Amino acid sequence: MLRSVEHGSVAGSDEDPRVAELRSAVSRLRRELAGYAVEFPDRGIAEDELAALDAMARGGAPEVPRLRRSLLLVAGAVGSVSALAPALSQVRGAVELFGGPPRG
């Protein structure tokens, strides 16, 4: 359920729609991870980085390099858990909405 997101603001809100998409995607993956009963070695890393992504999104204008680093850590931690793949893909898509670091 990926939504089309433009770089404007959400109607009736000052929140950047990319931030809203990131918050939604992170929330979904956190819920699915919490409901995943099987333990795996890097679960703590995934939980910590998802908390960091959530904090960045709540802060408003996340730093792209930090977003990408957290995404890589989450993907490395849960990438082998096929049950979490759709939610992880949604987080990846939300991070990609922010583009890359500015070139200069």
N, C-alpha and C positions, 0 to 999 in steps of 0.2 A: 504494500500500500504506500508507494511513494507518490507524493504530491508534487505538482509542478510549483516551483518556488522561484519567484523573481526577486530582484534586489531592492524592491520597494518595501514599504512597511505594511504590516497587517492592518486591514481596515479597522478603524476604531482603536488602534494600538500603535505605540511608538516602537514596538519590538520588531527587530529585523526578522523577516520570515526565515532566513537561514538559521538564526539562533533558535527560533521556535521549532524548526525541523530537527535541529541537533538535540534540543531538549527532549523532544518526543522520541527520537530514535534511541537516545541513551536511556531514557526511562523504560522503554520497551525491553531493551537488552538486559537492563538491571533486573526487571521483573522476571524475565525468562531465566536468567542465571540463578536468581533466588529460588525459583521453582524447580530447577534442575537438581534432582536428588543425588546424582552420582558425583562423588568427589573426584577431582583431578588435581595434579600437582600445582598448576599455576592459577588456580581459582582466586587466591588472594591477590595476585597481581592484577587480574582482570577486574576484581571488585574495586581495588584501589584506583586504577586508572579510569574506570567508569565514574567513580566519585569525583576524580579530578576533572573529567570531561563535563560532568554536571555542574561543577563549581565554575568552570570557565564559561559555560553557556549562561549560567545565572548572572555572571559578571557583565554580560552584554556583548563585548567585542573581543572574542577570543583571539589569541595569537596563533596564526596558521602553523608555524613550525611546531609549537607545543601541541596543537590539535593532532597534527600528523604523527608526532612521536607517541602520543597516547593511543592513537588508533593502531599504530604498529605493535605496541605492547599488548593491547587488548586482542588484536588479531593473532598474535603469537601465542597468547595464553588460551584462547578459546577456539582457535582456528581448526583444531582437530575434532571439535564437538559438533557433529553435523546437525544436531537438534537446534543449535544456536546460530547456524549459518544465515538464515533469513534475517534475523534481528541484527547480526553483525554486518550484513550487507547494507541494511538500512542506515546504520551508523556511518559506514564508509561513504555512502552516498551523501549523507548530511555533511560530513567533513569536506567532501569534494566540492560542495556548494561554495565554500570559502575560497576556492582557487589556491594558487600557490603564493609563496612569499613575493613581495614586490621586487622587481629587478631594477638594478640601478647601477 
